[in-house]
Amino acid sequence: MNQIDLERLNSLSEKALVETVSKDELDEFKNLLDAWSNSTELNLLQGFYLHRNLSQ
């Protein structure tokens, strides 16, 4: 995933929160999200940050 893809993913996610997205945009979002989920950059961070619930 490159910077342009990441910016488009962010743009589509913001649009979906405040506006209506088309079916094509929703499909594009899903494809970009899948690409991000499978990206090397994301996978390199697996286990680096372990979320802890601080309210317990």
Residue pairs with C-beta under 8 A, 6 or more apart in sequence:
1 32
1 35
1 36
1 39
1 41
5 32
5 35
5 36
6 36
8 28
8 32
9 29
9 32
9 33
9 36
12 21
12 25
12 28
12 29
12 32
13 29
15 21
15 25
16 25
16 26
16 29
21 29
36 42
